């Protein structure tokens, strides 16, 4: 059975092979380059199917006018459905309210588990999620702690919604400190 690792960096797309407008042309990305057989991480390099990884360029507009947004984009990537079409327009930065249950129930994580596949979600999220009963959703977080009352933003973004729906939102600060999880931000500044 093949292993699949999905790695998303929100807001970063494949750009032109021009270092004047695309920092990925000159960025030192040794792991990405190794995985891609030495190729650059640019639009001109795609598509690539190397021995250990593939690089595919996708049209984030999904057939709709306007600037693609994270909310509908994440929902589309996580479910395989055209979330822009379902919502009627691009929307972000959060998954639209009416699509959140859909993302929790129809994500690639939930479907992989339903098919009997071993599945994990590597991101760590705040401990107040430990207070949630099984099957809880975003509304259950509101009011639990002072931090949660400031806004459960992590439960409006696509990846944690998908992980919550699949029962995989289980990594927290201790996991991050041990190196057994990653933060959804590259610098961990929010955890500090």
C-alpha positions in Angstrom: 0.0 0.0 0.0 1.5 3.3 -1.0 2.0 6.1 1.6 0.8 9.6 0.9 1.9 12.7 2.7 -0.1 15.9 1.9 1.8 19.0 2.8 0.0 22.3 2.4 1.5 25.8 2.7 -1.5 28.2 2.6 -1.1 31.3 0.4 1.9 29.9 -1.5 1.5 29.0 -5.1 3.6 27.8 -8.0 4.9 31.0 -9.6 6.9 31.9 -12.7 10.5 30.8 -13.2 11.5 34.4 -12.7 13.5 35.2 -9.5 12.4 38.9 -9.7 8.8 37.9 -8.9 9.1 34.4 -7.4 11.3 33.8 -4.3 11.0 30.0 -4.7 13.2 30.2 -7.7 16.2 31.2 -5.6 15.2 29.7 -2.2 17.3 26.9 -0.9 14.8 24.0 -0.8 17.1 21.0 -0.7 14.4 18.5 0.6 11.8 19.6 -2.0 14.5 19.5 -4.8 15.6 16.1 -3.7 12.1 14.8 -3.6 11.4 16.2 -7.0 14.5 14.7 -8.6 16.4 18.0 -8.6 13.7 20.1 -10.1 12.7 23.6 -9.0 9.4 24.2 -7.2 8.0 26.5 -9.9 5.1 26.5 -12.3 7.4 25.9 -15.3 8.6 22.7 -13.7 5.2 21.2 -13.1 4.0 18.5 -13.7 6.7 16.3 -12.2 6.3 12.7 -11.1 9.5 11.7 -9.4 10.3 8.4 -7.6 9.3 9.8 -4.2 7.0 12.8 -4.9 4.9 14.6 -7.4 4.4 18.3 -8.2 1.1 19.3 -9.7 -0.1 22.8 -10.7 -3.8 23.4 -10.0 -6.0 26.3 -11.1 -7.1 27.8 -7.8 -9.9 29.8 -9.5 -11.9 26.6 -10.0 -13.7 28.2 -12.9 -14.9 31.2 -11.0 -14.0 34.9 -11.4 -12.2 36.6 -8.6 -9.2 36.0 -6.4 -9.0 32.5 -4.9 -9.3 32.5 -1.1 -8.1 30.1 1.6 -11.5 29.0 2.9 -13.0 27.7 -0.2 -9.6 26.6 -1.5 -8.9 24.5 1.6 -12.4 23.0 1.5 -11.8 22.0 -2.1 -8.4 20.5 -1.5 -9.6 18.5 1.5 -12.8 17.2 0.1 -12.1 17.0 -3.7 -15.3 19.0 -4.3 -15.4 22.4 -5.9 -16.2 24.4 -2.8 -16.3 27.6 -4.7 -19.1 26.2 -6.8 -20.9 24.9 -3.6 -20.6 28.3 -1.9 -21.2 30.3 -5.1 -18.0 32.4 -4.8 -14.5 32.5 -3.5 -14.5 32.9 0.3 -11.9 33.2 3.0 -9.8 33.2 5.0 -12.0 30.6 6.8 -14.1 27.8 5.4 -17.6 29.2 5.0 -20.0 28.3 7.8 -22.3 26.3 5.7 -19.4 24.1 4.4 -17.8 23.3 7.7 -19.9 20.2 8.4 -19.2 19.0 4.8 -15.5 19.4 5.4 -15.6 17.5 8.7 -17.6 14.7 7.2 -16.3 14.4 3.7 -12.6 15.2 4.0 -9.9 13.0 2.6 -9.0 12.1 6.2 -12.5 11.0 7.1 -12.9 9.0 3.9 -9.5 7.3 4.3 -10.4 6.2 7.8 -13.8 5.0 6.6 -11.9 2.9 4.0 -9.8 1.3 6.7 -6.6 3.2 6.0 -4.1 4.3 8.7 -4.3 8.0 8.9 -2.7 10.7 11.0 -2.8 14.5 11.2 0.6 16.0 12.2 -0.5 19.5 13.3 -0.7 20.4 17.0 -3.6 22.5 18.2 -4.4 24.1 21.6 -5.2 21.9 24.6 -8.7 23.3 25.1 -9.7 20.8 22.4 -9.1 18.1 25.1 -12.2 19.5 26.8 -14.4 18.5 24.0 -16.6 15.4 24.2 -16.4 12.9 21.4 -18.2 14.1 18.3 -18.0 17.7 19.4 -17.8 20.5 16.8 -16.6 24.1 16.6 -19.7 25.4 18.5 -18.7 23.3 21.5 -15.5 25.2 22.0 -17.1 28.6 22.4 -17.0 29.6 26.1 -14.9 26.7 27.3 -11.9 28.9 28.1 -10.9 32.5 27.9 -8.6 31.7 25.0 -11.4 29.9 23.2 -13.8 32.8 23.7 -11.4 35.1 21.8 -12.4 33.0 18.8 -11.8 29.4 17.9 -10.1 30.4 14.6 -8.4 27.0 14.4 -11.9 25.5 14.1 -12.8 27.6 11.1 -9.7 26.6 9.0 -10.0 23.6 6.7 -7.2 21.3 8.1 -8.3 21.3 11.7 -12.0 20.9 10.7 -11.1 17.9 8.7 -9.0 16.4 11.5 -11.7 17.1 14.0 -14.3 15.3 11.9 -12.0 12.3 11.5 -11.1 12.2 15.3 -7.5 13.0 14.5 -7.2 16.4 16.2 -5.2 14.9 19.1 -1.7 16.5 19.0 -1.1 19.4 21.5 1.7 21.4 23.1 3.6 18.3 24.6 3.6 16.7 21.2 4.9 19.9 19.6 7.6 20.2 22.3 8.8 16.6 21.8 8.9 17.1 18.0 6.0 14.7 17.5 3.8 17.4 15.8 4.2 20.5 13.8 2.5 23.9 14.3 0.3 25.3 11.6 2.7 28.3 11.4 6.3 27.9 10.5 7.8 29.9 13.4 5.7 28.6 16.4 5.3 32.3 17.4 1.6 31.7 18.3 2.5 29.0 20.8 4.9 31.3 22.6 
